[in-house]
Amino acid sequence: MHTITAWKMHRIKAYCKADTEYGMRKIIFIIISLLLMHSYLYCQCPDKNVIKQNIFAVYHSTQKKTAVQLKELLQLAEQLKICHLEKDSLSMFLSQKIGVLYFKEGNYTDAINFTEQSVHIAKACLAIKMGGTMALVDNYSNLLYYYDITGQEEKKYAAIDSCIAYVLQGGSGFDMLLPALADKTEYLFNKGEYSLCSNYAKLGEDIVQKYYHQKDSIDYIVIFVAKQANALFFSKNGLTAKNILEKKITEFVKKGDTKFLYAFYYLLGLIYQDLKQHDKALAFFKQAYHADLVLKYNKGCAQSLVSTGMLLAKNYNKCDVGLTYCAAALKYADATDSLFIFKQTGNIYALQKNYNTAQDYFQKAFNTVRHGMDETIMLQNSFAFPGFNLLQNLSDLTTDKGDAFVQQYFNTKNDVYLKKALAIYKKGDLFLAKIKTEQQLLFGSNLVWRSTARNLY
């Protein structure tokens, strides 16, 4: 049996003591290292106000190129991750600025990605009451522009709706909202969603009257009231539109804001023309022209003159006077207006039974879109991209061209003209089917093409 001598026992105790001391030193070393590391990391995470000042300084620097600003802000973004601030309002603010810089560089994908990231953080901050709605208004205002540039129309108008919601929720940002809301009403009108267009336009008018009292507030009132009345008129609610416009004219006259009435006069002319009250329609068209002339609004001048000319020719049997008005309208016309003016000129010549000249003017109208175009070539083109007015004008032009041949048939009893009319009507029918499909794919709606079908069928 082995025995432990006193000497061995002494050695064992000495060894254990040494091992314990080593372990303690190791533990102390680890603790000190952790403290030093924490101190180091703390030094890497300056006060949040300092970080925000750095973001401002870099973003608003006039000395640095955009690429340099981006590089420095992206480095700050990495620092925020190290400091576990990637979900903080600072990160939301930083991501928004990075998105803007990417947009300036033409990198729309990253501009959208960083802005959407900023939206996500801003929503989280709002949910826990660590942020307000203005950050979201700013972000959605940027996004709707980015989506517009990249052709993401559906996302653009969804962003506008989000912008509307957060402006109304927070009660601020109306100056940023109104241009977007005006854009939305125009989109809905061109889409043929007249009821929605009218509702959005009324919302815009209410917002201006209650919350927005800047110098340009009356401009927005005119835009929204005119769009609301337009939508009502096109949806066959002319009497409601008339009442809205006449009430607004009374308000404007009392305030002395008569120079803004040009938009209302022309619409009232169309409404009274539709109501068969031709004297009133003529008076409003003339008032609209004089108001547009004072404001040097050429498009309005062209519209008022050609409408006056057609009304005089068709309802007062003053074709020569009507042709004079149409010729005068061309002086103010752009390409879209010229199509309409040439078409109406052709219609007046058809009323005079001058059918060859009428067809010449119908061809001039087609030429404003593309030289040599007619109802056959028209079918070979994609019309998913133009606005509703062009599509409607082309459809109406095709129908009017066919109608002129029908009139010529009744006056001559020559079957050739009837056959020509039928061939043109068939092309018009195919055109409507084509734009129905393309516009439905683009807008998700059938309403765009429906009003263009009324004259044909």
Secondary structure, DSSP 8 states (H G I E B T S, - for coil): -----HHHHHHHHHHHHHHHHHHHHHHHHHHHHHHHHHHHHHHHS--HHHHHHHHHHHHT-SSS-HHHHHHHHHHHHHHHHHTT-TTSHHHHHHHHHHHHHHHHTT-HHHHHHHHHHHHHHHHHHHHTTSS-SHHHHHHHHHHHHHHHHTT-HHHHHHHHHHHHHHHHHHT--HHHHHHHHHHHHHHHHHHT-HHHHHHHHHHHHHHHHHH--STTHHHHHHHHHHHHHHHHHHTT-HHHHHHHHHHHHHHHHHHT-GGGTHHHHHHHHHHHHHTT-HHHHHHHHHHHHHHHHHHT-HHHHHHHHHHHHHHHHHHH--HHHHHHHHHHHGGG--HHHHHHHHHHHHHHHHHTT-HHHHHHHHHHHHHTTSTT--HHHHTTS--SSS-HHHHHHHHHHHHHHHHHHHHHHHHH--HHHHHHHHHHHHHHHHHHHHHHHHHHHHHS-SHHHHHHHHHH-
